[in-house]
Amino acid sequence: MYLQADNKAIKKELLDIIENSRRKITPGELEKALSRKYSLERKEIKSLIRGLVTENFLAYTCHYGRTFIEKSFNKPVRISKHVILKPPGVNYKSGANDVVIEICQGVSFGDGQHPTTRLAIKGIEYALNETNLLEGKDKTSVLDIGTGSGVLGITALLLGIKNAVGVDVDPCSIKEAMDNAKINKLEDKFVIKNISLEDLNTKFTLITANLRYPTLMNIYHRLVKMTEANGAVVLSGIKSDEAISVIDLYTEKHFECKWTESEKDWAGLVLLKTVN
């Protein structure tokens, strides 16, 4: 039987299992794994899990009628070097270089729970902080394709982009993105529309697209036309084994891949436009 002093180590391992798992884990699976390793009774493990849920480290979620245990986003969570996501009304003492974004957890995609959102945020931070994308430009803009919660457009604005356009076909997403823009006091800078890419004739400094592989391949030619010379595209929603095909297409003529990162079988890319 484990000693009381081991609680901290067991909780850390429990959190590591959730953080590093490539799939969602049920409470039963978690209990079974830890009981086998530490010779714990199920009720003892359940107590540890309940404690972490109470402390907002973990949360119970339901998907297709099954219950899972996942990392909680009901508290401030650091996504990247500078970006922290937090629910509205939750206090957070930010550092001098922190960018704190308030996001309501609604039904739209993009509250930070999925690796593709986190990779896209990291990509935006890289594009705006680690390249000369904004250098010498008074007017800059971002297009967020499939904006969902609006978190990517909001991230770009708070990291230095002047104006944002978000497009989505889901009325619920449009409403939630508008609400999140208002919460972050960006409603005058962030326009959200139900409009197709073909109906947009503007060029953008930065384009973000957290979409699946077939869509990213299909919109390539449109993104070439819509990205300013020396602008950037941040792509996410790509499986790690799909990334090379996306890179090959985008870098054949018009873009240079400057950044890649992966998390749990997903990949994110930053591509700079090199040819007008």
C-alpha positions as CSV (number, residue, x, y, z in Angstrom):
1,M,0.0,0.0,0.0
2,Y,1.3,3.5,-0.8
3,L,2.2,6.0,1.8
4,Q,0.4,9.3,2.3
5,A,3.6,11.1,1.3
6,D,3.3,9.5,-2.2
7,N,0.1,11.4,-3.0
8,K,1.9,14.2,-4.7
9,A,3.9,11.9,-6.9
10,I,0.8,9.8,-7.8
11,K,-1.1,13.0,-8.7
12,K,1.8,14.2,-10.9
13,E,1.8,10.9,-12.8
14,L,-1.9,10.9,-13.1
15,L,-1.7,14.4,-14.7
16,D,1.2,13.3,-16.9
17,I,-0.8,10.4,-18.2
18,I,-3.7,12.7,-19.2
19,E,-1.4,15.3,-20.7
20,N,0.6,12.9,-22.8
21,S,-2.1,10.5,-23.9
22,R,-2.7,10.4,-27.7
23,R,-6.4,9.6,-27.1
24,K,-9.1,10.3,-24.5
25,I,-8.9,8.3,-21.3
26,T,-11.9,7.0,-19.3
27,P,-11.9,7.2,-15.5
28,G,-12.0,3.4,-15.5
29,E,-8.9,3.1,-17.6
30,L,-7.0,5.6,-15.4
31,E,-8.1,3.8,-12.2
32,K,-7.0,0.5,-13.6
33,A,-3.6,1.7,-14.7
34,L,-2.8,3.3,-11.4
35,S,-4.2,0.6,-9.2
36,R,-2.0,-1.9,-11.0
37,K,1.2,0.2,-10.6
38,Y,0.7,1.4,-7.0
39,S,-1.5,-1.5,-5.6
40,L,-4.2,1.1,-4.8
41,E,-7.8,0.3,-4.3
42,R,-10.2,1.9,-6.9
43,K,-11.8,4.1,-4.2
44,E,-8.4,5.6,-3.3
45,I,-7.7,6.5,-6.9
46,K,-11.2,7.9,-7.4
47,S,-10.5,10.1,-4.4
48,L,-7.3,11.4,-6.0
49,I,-9.1,12.1,-9.3
50,R,-12.0,13.9,-7.5
51,G,-9.4,16.1,-5.7
52,L,-7.8,17.1,-9.0
53,V,-11.2,17.8,-10.5
54,T,-12.1,20.0,-7.5
55,E,-8.8,21.9,-7.9
56,N,-9.6,22.4,-11.6
57,F,-6.6,20.4,-12.9
58,L,-8.9,17.8,-14.5
59,A,-12.5,17.7,-15.8
60,Y,-15.0,15.1,-16.6
61,T,-16.2,15.3,-20.3
62,C,-18.8,13.4,-22.2
63,H,-18.4,12.4,-25.9
64,Y,-20.9,10.3,-27.7
65,G,-22.3,9.0,-24.4
66,R,-19.0,8.0,-22.9
67,T,-17.3,9.8,-19.9
68,F,-13.7,10.8,-20.1
69,I,-11.3,12.5,-17.8
70,E,-9.3,15.3,-19.4
71,K,-7.2,18.4,-18.6
72,S,-9.3,21.2,-17.3
73,F,-9.6,24.5,-19.0
74,N,-11.8,26.0,-16.3
75,K,-8.8,27.9,-15.0
76,P,-5.9,29.9,-16.6
77,V,-3.8,27.7,-18.8
78,R,-0.5,28.7,-20.5
79,I,-0.7,27.7,-24.1
80,S,2.6,29.1,-25.4
81,K,5.5,31.3,-24.2
82,H,3.3,34.4,-24.0
83,V,-0.3,33.3,-24.4
84,I,-2.6,32.3,-21.5
85,L,-6.2,31.3,-22.0
86,K,-8.6,31.7,-19.2
87,P,-12.4,31.7,-18.6
88,P,-14.0,35.2,-18.1
89,G,-14.1,36.3,-14.5
90,V,-11.3,34.1,-13.3
91,N,-8.4,36.1,-11.7
92,Y,-4.9,35.6,-13.1
93,K,-1.8,37.5,-12.1
94,S,-0.1,37.9,-15.5
95,G,3.6,38.5,-16.1
96,A,5.0,41.5,-17.9
97,N,5.1,39.7,-21.3
98,D,2.0,37.6,-20.9
99,V,-1.0,37.9,-23.3
100,V,-4.1,36.9,-21.4
101,I,-7.1,35.9,-23.6
102,E,-10.5,35.3,-22.1
103,I,-12.5,32.6,-23.9
104,C,-16.0,31.4,-23.0
105,Q,-16.3,27.6,-23.2
106,G,-19.2,27.3,-25.6
107,V,-20.0,24.7,-28.2
108,S,-17.7,26.2,-30.9
109,F,-14.3,24.7,-31.5
110,G,-11.3,26.6,-30.2
111,D,-11.2,26.8,-26.4
112,G,-7.7,25.4,-26.2
113,Q,-8.5,21.9,-25.3
114,H,-7.5,20.4,-28.6
115,P,-3.9,20.1,-29.7
116,T,-4.6,21.8,-33.0
117,T,-5.8,25.0,-31.3
118,R,-2.7,25.1,-29.2
119,L,-0.4,24.5,-32.2
120,A,-2.1,27.3,-34.1
121,I,-1.7,29.7,-31.2
122,K,2.0,28.7,-31.0
123,G,2.3,29.2,-34.7
124,I,0.8,32.7,-34.6
125,E,3.1,33.6,-31.7
126,Y,6.1,32.5,-33.8
127,A,5.0,34.3,-36.9
128,L,4.4,37.6,-35.1
129,N,7.3,37.5,-32.6
130,E,10.0,35.5,-34.3
131,T,9.9,36.9,-37.8
132,N,9.8,40.4,-39.3
133,L,6.2,39.9,-40.4
134,L,5.1,43.2,-38.8
135,E,8.3,45.2,-39.4
136,G,7.7,48.5,-41.2
137,K,3.9,47.9,-41.6
138,D,1.3,50.4,-40.3
139,K,-1.7,48.4,-41.6
140,T,-1.8,44.7,-40.9
141,S,-4.6,42.2,-41.0
142,V,-5.4,38.6,-40.2
143,L,-7.9,36.3,-41.8
144,D,-9.1,33.4,-39.6
145,I,-10.7,30.7,-41.7
146,G,-13.2,28.6,-39.8
147,T,-12.9,31.0,-36.9
148,G,-14.9,28.9,-34.4
149,S,-14.5,30.6,-31.0
150,G,-12.5,33.4,-32.6
151,V,-9.5,32.5,-30.4
152,L,-6.9,32.6,-33.3
153,G,-8.1,36.0,-34.5
154,I,-8.0,37.3,-31.0
155,T,-4.5,35.9,-30.4
156,A,-3.2,37.6,-33.5
157,L,-4.8,41.0,-32.5
158,L,-3.4,40.9,-29.0
159,L,0.0,40.0,-30.4
160,G,0.2,43.0,-32.7
161,I,-2.1,42.6,-35.8
162,K,-4.2,45.7,-36.3
163,N,-7.4,44.2,-37.7
164,A,-9.0,40.8,-38.1
165,V,-11.6,39.1,-40.2
166,G,-13.1,35.7,-39.2
167,V,-15.2,33.6,-41.5
168,D,-17.4,30.7,-40.5
169,V,-20.5,29.0,-41.9
170,D,-21.9,28.1,-38.4
171,P,-24.2,30.8,-36.9
172,C,-23.4,29.5,-33.4
173,S,-19.7,30.0,-34.0
174,I,-20.2,33.4,-35.4
175,K,-22.2,34.5,-32.3
176,E,-19.6,33.0,-29.9
177,A,-16.7,34.5,-31.8
178,M,-18.4,37.9,-31.6
179,D,-19.0,37.5,-27.9
180,N,-15.4,36.5,-27.3
181,A,-14.1,39.5,-29.3
182,K,-16.3,41.7,-27.1
183,I,-15.1,40.1,-23.9
184,N,-11.5,40.9,-25.0
185,K,-12.5,44.5,-26.0
186,L,-11.7,43.8,-29.6
187,E,-15.2,44.1,-31.2
188,D,-14.1,47.2,-33.2
189,K,-11.1,45.3,-34.7
190,F,-12.6,41.9,-35.3
191,V,-15.2,41.4,-38.0
192,I,-16.8,38.0,-38.2
193,K,-18.8,37.0,-41.3
194,N,-20.6,34.1,-42.9
195,I,-18.8,34.4,-46.3
196,S,-16.9,32.2,-48.6
197,L,-13.2,32.6,-49.5
198,E,-14.2,33.3,-53.1
199,D,-16.1,36.3,-52.0
200,L,-13.1,37.9,-50.2
201,N,-10.9,40.0,-52.5
202,T,-8.6,41.4,-49.8
203,K,-5.0,40.4,-49.2
204,F,-3.9,39.7,-45.6
205,T,-0.7,40.0,-43.6
206,L,-1.5,36.7,-41.8
207,I,-3.9,33.9,-42.6
208,T,-4.7,31.2,-40.0
209,A,-6.5,28.0,-40.9
210,N,-7.1,25.2,-38.3
211,L,-8.8,22.9,-40.8
212,R,-8.4,19.3,-41.9
213,Y,-5.9,18.1,-44.5
214,P,-8.2,17.9,-47.6
215,T,-9.4,21.4,-47.0
216,L,-6.0,22.8,-46.5
217,M,-4.9,21.2,-49.8
218,N,-7.9,22.4,-51.6
219,I,-7.6,26.1,-50.6
220,Y,-3.9,26.4,-51.4
221,H,-4.3,28.4,-54.6
222,R,-6.8,30.7,-52.8
223,L,-4.4,31.3,-50.0
224,V,-1.6,32.1,-52.4
225,K,-3.7,34.9,-53.8
226,M,-4.9,36.2,-50.5
227,T,-1.6,36.3,-48.7
228,E,0.4,39.6,-48.9
229,A,3.9,39.5,-50.3
230,N,6.1,38.5,-47.4
231,G,3.0,37.6,-45.4
232,A,2.5,34.4,-43.5
233,V,0.1,31.4,-43.2
234,V,-0.4,29.4,-40.0
235,L,-1.8,26.0,-40.7
236,S,-3.1,23.4,-38.1
237,G,-5.5,20.6,-38.1
238,I,-3.0,18.4,-39.8
239,K,-2.0,14.9,-38.7
240,S,1.7,14.5,-38.3
241,D,2.0,12.0,-41.2
242,E,0.1,14.5,-43.4
243,A,2.4,17.4,-42.8
244,I,5.0,16.6,-45.4
245,S,2.4,16.6,-48.2
246,V,1.1,20.0,-47.0
247,I,4.7,21.4,-46.8
248,D,5.5,20.0,-50.3
249,L,2.5,21.7,-51.9
250,Y,2.9,25.0,-50.2
251,T,6.6,25.3,-50.6
252,E,6.8,24.2,-54.3
253,K,6.5,27.8,-55.5
254,H,5.2,30.4,-53.1
255,F,6.0,29.7,-49.5
256,E,8.9,28.8,-47.3
257,C,8.2,26.7,-44.2
258,K,9.8,28.4,-41.2
259,W,8.3,26.5,-38.2
260,T,6.8,23.2,-37.5
261,E,5.7,21.6,-34.2
262,S,3.7,18.5,-33.3
263,E,1.6,17.4,-30.4
264,K,-0.2,14.1,-29.9
265,D,0.0,13.1,-33.6
266,W,-1.1,16.6,-34.8
267,A,1.2,19.1,-36.5
268,G,1.3,22.9,-36.9
269,L,3.1,24.9,-39.6
270,V,4.2,28.5,-40.3
271,L,4.8,29.4,-43.9
272,L,6.2,32.7,-45.2
273,K,5.2,33.9,-48.6
274,T,8.3,34.4,-50.8
275,V,6.8,35.1,-54.2
276,N,4.0,37.7,-54.9
